[in-house]
Every structure is written in structure tokens, then in C-alpha cells.
Amino acid sequence: MGHDRGATISVQTAYDLGAVWYEDRMSEDWVPPTPAQAEEVFSHFDLTGEFWRLP
């Protein structure tokens, strides 16, 4: 359909990533992660490569 395939990860990895990504989201002093911080989280779960790189 004209779209490149993105990354594929296991359900467990998605769950684990989500647990880390959203663990403090409801905190009053929450701030979004910088691209570098986000890539560090991705790297922790071995999510590397072009798809996981942020501008």
C-alpha cells in the first residue's frame, strides 16, 4: 500500500517499554523526555536502528 514496514517488537518488550515510558507520566513535575533520553530508553530494550532514531 505504499508504506514501509516499521519495527516489530514482542508483546513483552512493548509492555516493558510502556512500563518504563509511562511510569511517572501522571506526576505533576513530569516533563517529556528529550530525544536523547528517549533513545537511551529504547537502547535499554535493544531497540536500535533507523526506526528508533529520533531527530
N, CA, C and O atoms as a GROMACS GRO file, in nm:
protein
  220
    1MET      N    1   0.080  -0.119   0.000
    1MET     CA    2   0.000   0.000   0.000
    1MET      C    3   0.085   0.126   0.000
    1MET      O    4   0.033   0.235   0.022
    2GLY      N    5   0.214   0.114  -0.024
    2GLY     CA    6   0.298   0.231  -0.031
    2GLY      C    7   0.360   0.274   0.101
    2GLY      O    8   0.418   0.382   0.109
    3HIS      N    9   0.349   0.191   0.204
    3HIS     CA   10   0.409   0.225   0.334
    3HIS      C   11   0.522   0.127   0.363
    3HIS      O   12   0.510   0.007   0.339
    4ASP      N   13   0.632   0.182   0.417
    4ASP     CA   14   0.741   0.096   0.460
    4ASP      C   15   0.702   0.028   0.591
    4ASP      O   16   0.630   0.084   0.673
    5ARG      N   17   0.751  -0.092   0.607
    5ARG     CA   18   0.725  -0.164   0.731
    5ARG      C   19   0.808  -0.102   0.842
    5ARG      O   20   0.927  -0.074   0.823
    6GLY      N   21   0.749  -0.080   0.956
    6GLY     CA   22   0.819  -0.024   1.071
    6GLY      C   23   0.888  -0.133   1.150
    6GLY      O   24   0.919  -0.239   1.097
    7ALA      N   25   0.911  -0.107   1.275
    7ALA     CA   26   0.976  -0.204   1.362
    7ALA      C   27   0.873  -0.302   1.417
    7ALA      O   28   0.755  -0.268   1.433
    8THR      N   29   0.917  -0.421   1.444
    8THR     CA   30   0.834  -0.523   1.506
    8THR      C   31   0.900  -0.563   1.638
    8THR      O   32   1.019  -0.595   1.641
    9ILE      N   33   0.822  -0.560   1.745
    9ILE     CA   34   0.875  -0.599   1.875
    9ILE      C   35   0.777  -0.697   1.940
    9ILE      O   36   0.660  -0.705   1.902
   10SER      N   37   0.827  -0.769   2.036
   10SER     CA   38   0.741  -0.865   2.105
   10SER      C   39   0.643  -0.793   2.196
   10SER      O   40   0.664  -0.677   2.233
   11VAL      N   41   0.538  -0.862   2.232
   11VAL     CA   42   0.440  -0.807   2.326
   11VAL      C   43   0.508  -0.778   2.459
   11VAL      O   44   0.481  -0.675   2.521
   12GLN      N   45   0.596  -0.866   2.503
   12GLN     CA   46   0.666  -0.845   2.631
   12GLN      C   47   0.752  -0.719   2.626
   12GLN      O   48   0.752  -0.641   2.722
   13THR      N   49   0.824  -0.698   2.516
   13THR     CA   50   0.906  -0.579   2.503
   13THR      C   51   0.818  -0.454   2.501
   13THR      O   52   0.853  -0.354   2.564
   14ALA      N   53   0.707  -0.458   2.432
   14ALA     CA   54   0.615  -0.344   2.429
   14ALA      C   55   0.564  -0.314   2.568
   14ALA      O   56   0.556  -0.198   2.608
   15TYR      N   57   0.529  -0.417   2.644
   15TYR     CA   58   0.482  -0.400   2.781
   15TYR      C   59   0.591  -0.338   2.868
   15TYR      O   60   0.567  -0.243   2.942
   16ASP      N   61   0.712  -0.394   2.860
   16ASP     CA   62   0.823  -0.346   2.942
   16ASP      C   63   0.859  -0.202   2.906
   16ASP      O   64   0.885  -0.121   2.995
   17LEU      N   65   0.861  -0.170   2.778
   17LEU     CA   66   0.888  -0.034   2.734
   17LEU      C   67   0.781   0.061   2.787
   17LEU      O   68   0.812   0.168   2.838
   18GLY      N   69   0.656   0.022   2.774
   18GLY     CA   70   0.546   0.105   2.822
   18GLY      C   71   0.552   0.129   2.972
   18GLY      O   72   0.521   0.239   3.019
   19ALA      N   73   0.591   0.027   3.048
   19ALA     CA   74   0.600   0.040   3.193
   19ALA      C   75   0.704   0.145   3.231
   19ALA      O   76   0.683   0.224   3.323
   20VAL      N   77   0.816   0.146   3.160
   20VAL     CA   78   0.920   0.245   3.186
   20VAL      C   79   0.879   0.382   3.132
   20VAL      O   80   0.894   0.483   3.200
   21TRP      N   81   0.826   0.383   3.010
   21TRP     CA   82   0.793   0.508   2.942
   21TRP      C   83   0.687   0.588   3.018
   21TRP      O   84   0.695   0.711   3.024
   22TYR      N   85   0.589   0.520   3.075
   22TYR     CA   86   0.477   0.588   3.140
   22TYR      C   87   0.479   0.583   3.292
   22TYR      O   88   0.382   0.625   3.356
   23GLU      N   89   0.587   0.533   3.353
   23GLU     CA   90   0.587   0.512   3.498
   23GLU      C   91   0.563   0.640   3.578
   23GLU      O   92   0.503   0.634   3.685
   24ASP      N   93   0.609   0.754   3.528
   24ASP     CA   94   0.592   0.879   3.602
   24ASP      C   95   0.507   0.981   3.528
   24ASP      O   96   0.508   1.100   3.560
   25ARG      N   97   0.434   0.936   3.430
   25ARG     CA   98   0.358   1.025   3.343
   25ARG      C   99   0.254   1.108   3.418
   25ARG      O  100   0.225   1.220   3.376
   26MET      N  101   0.199   1.059   3.525
   26MET     CA  102   0.096   1.132   3.599
   26MET      C  103   0.154   1.223   3.707
   26MET      O  104   0.079   1.291   3.777
   27SER      N  105   0.284   1.225   3.720
   27SER     CA  106   0.349   1.311   3.818
   27SER      C  107   0.332   1.458   3.778
   27SER      O  108   0.339   1.491   3.660
   28GLU      N  109   0.310   1.544   3.877
   28GLU     CA  110   0.292   1.686   3.848
   28GLU      C  111   0.416   1.749   3.788
   28GLU      O  112   0.406   1.845   3.712
   29ASP      N  113   0.534   1.695   3.819
   29ASP     CA  114   0.656   1.753   3.766
   29ASP      C  115   0.712   1.676   3.647
   29ASP      O  116   0.831   1.687   3.616
   30TRP      N  117   0.628   1.597   3.581
   30TRP     CA  118   0.669   1.521   3.463
   30TRP      C  119   0.704   1.616   3.348
   30TRP      O  120   0.634   1.715   3.324
   31VAL      N  121   0.809   1.584   3.280
   31VAL     CA  122   0.845   1.655   3.157
   31VAL      C  123   0.875   1.550   3.050
   31VAL      O  124   0.928   1.444   3.082
   32PRO      N  125   0.841   1.577   2.926
   32PRO     CA  126   0.867   1.480   2.821
   32PRO      C  127   1.018   1.454   2.808
   32PRO      O  128   1.098   1.544   2.829
   33PRO      N  129   1.055   1.332   2.774
   33PRO     CA  130   1.197   1.304   2.757
   33PRO      C  131   1.251   1.375   2.633
   33PRO      O  132   1.179   1.395   2.535
   34THR      N  133   1.376   1.411   2.639
   34THR     CA  134   1.442   1.465   2.520
   34THR      C  135   1.461   1.350   2.422
   34THR      O  136   1.453   1.234   2.460
   35PRO      N  137   1.485   1.381   2.295
   35PRO     CA  138   1.513   1.273   2.200
   35PRO      C  139   1.628   1.183   2.247
   35PRO      O  140   1.622   1.061   2.231
   36ALA      N  141   1.732   1.242   2.304
   36ALA     CA  142   1.846   1.162   2.351
   36ALA      C  143   1.804   1.070   2.465
   36ALA      O  144   1.846   0.954   2.470
   37GLN      N  145   1.721   1.120   2.557
   37GLN     CA  146   1.673   1.038   2.668
   37GLN      C  147   1.584   0.925   2.616
   37GLN      O  148   1.592   0.812   2.664
   38ALA      N  149   1.499   0.956   2.520
   38ALA     CA  150   1.412   0.854   2.462
   38ALA      C  151   1.494   0.745   2.396
   38ALA      O  152   1.466   0.626   2.413
   39GLU      N  153   1.596   0.784   2.319
   39GLU     CA  154   1.681   0.685   2.253
   39GLU      C  155   1.755   0.600   2.355
   39GLU      O  156   1.782   0.482   2.330
   40GLU      N  157   1.789   0.658   2.469
   40GLU     CA  158   1.854   0.582   2.575
   40GLU      C  159   1.759   0.474   2.629
   40GLU      O  160   1.802   0.360   2.653
   41VAL      N  161   1.633   0.508   2.647
   41VAL     CA  162   1.533   0.410   2.690
   41VAL      C  163   1.519   0.301   2.584
   41VAL      O  164   1.518   0.183   2.616
   42PHE      N  165   1.507   0.341   2.458
   42PHE     CA  166   1.495   0.242   2.351
   42PHE      C  167   1.614   0.148   2.351
   42PHE      O  168   1.599   0.026   2.338
   43SER      N  169   1.734   0.205   2.366
   43SER     CA  170   1.856   0.125   2.366
   43SER      C  171   1.857   0.023   2.479
   43SER      O  172   1.906  -0.088   2.462
   44HIS      N  173   1.801   0.061   2.594
   44HIS     CA  174   1.794  -0.031   2.708
   44HIS      C  175   1.720  -0.159   2.670
   44HIS      O  176   1.749  -0.267   2.723
   45PHE      N  177   1.624  -0.148   2.580
   45PHE     CA  178   1.547  -0.263   2.536
   45PHE      C  179   1.597  -0.318   2.402
   45PHE      O  180   1.526  -0.392   2.334
   46ASP      N  181   1.719  -0.281   2.366
   46ASP     CA  182   1.782  -0.324   2.239
   46ASP      C  183   1.700  -0.281   2.117
   46ASP      O  184   1.700  -0.349   2.015
   47LEU      N  185   1.632  -0.168   2.129
   47LEU     CA  186   1.556  -0.112   2.018
   47LEU      C  187   1.646  -0.010   1.950
   47LEU      O  188   1.651   0.107   1.988
   48THR      N  189   1.717  -0.058   1.850
   48THR     CA  190   1.814   0.024   1.782
   48THR      C  191   1.785   0.023   1.632
   48THR      O  192   1.696  -0.048   1.586
   49GLY      N  193   1.858   0.100   1.560
   49GLY     CA  194   1.839   0.106   1.417
   49GLY      C  195   1.765   0.232   1.376
   49GLY      O  196   1.721   0.311   1.461
   50GLU      N  197   1.753   0.251   1.248
   50GLU     CA  198   1.693   0.372   1.191
   50GLU      C  199   1.555   0.403   1.246
   50GLU      O  200   1.525   0.519   1.275
   51PHE      N  201   1.471   0.303   1.262
   51PHE     CA  202   1.334   0.326   1.308
   51PHE      C  203   1.330   0.393   1.445
   51PHE      O  204   1.242   0.474   1.472
   52TRP      N  205   1.426   0.360   1.531
   52TRP     CA  206   1.427   0.408   1.670
   52TRP      C  207   1.506   0.535   1.688
   52TRP      O  208   1.515   0.585   1.801
   53ARG      N  209   1.564   0.590   1.583
   53ARG     CA  210   1.639   0.716   1.593
   53ARG      C  211   1.543   0.833   1.582
   53ARG      O  212   1.455   0.835   1.497
   54LEU      N  213   1.562   0.930   1.670
   54LEU     CA  214   1.477   1.048   1.670
   54LEU      C  215   1.557   1.169   1.619
   54LEU      O  216   1.679   1.175   1.635
   55PRO      N  217   1.487   1.265   1.559
   55PRO     CA  218   1.559   1.383   1.508
   55PRO      C  219   1.610   1.472   1.620
   55PRO      O  220   1.673   1.575   1.593
   0.00000   0.00000   0.00000
